[in-house]
Structures are given as C-alpha cells and as structure tokens.
Amino acid sequence: LLLWRTSLPPGHSSPVLGARHVFVTAEEGEQLLVFALSRDDGSVAWRREAPRPRRDAIDARNHPASPTPAVDAERVVVFFPDFGLLAYDHAGKELWRLPLGPFRNVYGMGASPILAGELVLLACDQNQGSHLLAVDARTGEQRWRSERPWAKSGHCTPILWRTPQGEEQVLLPGSFELDAYALASGERRW
C-alpha cells in the first residue's frame, strides 16, 4: 500500500525518520540540499541549501549527497563532503556549521555522521590525513580528533559499542583492520 510519493532531486543518502519528518539530502544543479518531508503526506516541510565552497573530485558511482543525516530528538546533522557538517533543529533553523576538508579520497567520501549522546562522530578516512572526528552536538565545536594514518581509504560509518566492563567505544573499520576508540576521549583502545 503506497501512502505517498514525493519527487526530489537526486542523492544517495538514506532517508531517516524523525518524530514528524523524514530527512534526506540531495543535489540540484550546484546546490547541496537538505529536505524535511512530512511523515503524514510527504509534503516538503522545509528545504535548506548548504554552502558549497568547492567541488571535490569523486568516482562516478558516488554522489555529493551520499552521507545519510543523523537525527535525534533535538537536531538533524548532515555532512556534505564539499562543505562539512551542518546542524538544524527540527523546524529547519540552522544551529551551527563546521567547514571541513577538502578531502582526498579517490572514490569520494561516503561515511555518514552519527550522534552519540552530546557528540557527533564522523569518520574522515582518505588518502592522507585520515581521522575520526568528534564535535559537540550542541555547538559544533571539536571535542577530540583521533588520527588514523594507517587508514588510506574508507567509507564506513562508525558504530557504538559498550564493552562488558561498561565503557562506550566507537568501532570503525580502516584499511584491513578494525579499530576501537574511547567515546569520551577518542583514545584508541585496540
């Protein structure tokens, strides 16, 4: 049973459900876009354009709107490799922005941000300068950054894991290995 259908510009991000909206990113011409669609009828509740100071080279199988938004009860966080991270409230008001890059990944960036309590985590694996980044979800200010020089390419989104001892860790595959980081500090555990 089809409930609704809404035409949008192309993008590779997955739609994410919030309490009242479905959030997704797209590209139209040179514009990088964030959409909030009504869960009830698919109508566009709001549309925001992200800054685009550059256009990083990417493989034809990738897309400038590949990363999927991260959503919690207070905010929507999106990552566009051609700009960086942006956060909005559920009404579409921009809360903060954090320019990042440029990135040097032969296929283009593909990791999505995740929300972990009051942190936004983003894997920035690339040819050189790979790192895992944690920023304050309320302000966009960097909380920690863990360098990953052994990771030469990557497209994985980090996941959270709680050890049997109760420590919250961030798991992230790299180039032929899996790494764990302490969520609180970014210290590499293994």
Secondary structure, DSSP 8 states (H G I E B T S, - for coil): ---------------EE-SSEEEEEEEETTEEEEEEEETTT--EEEEEEE--S------TTS-TT-S--EE-SS-EEEEETTTEEEEE-TTS-EEEEEE------TT------EEETTEEEEEE--SSS-EEEEEETTT--EEEEEE-TT--------EEEE-TTS-EEEEEE-SS-EEEEETTT--B--
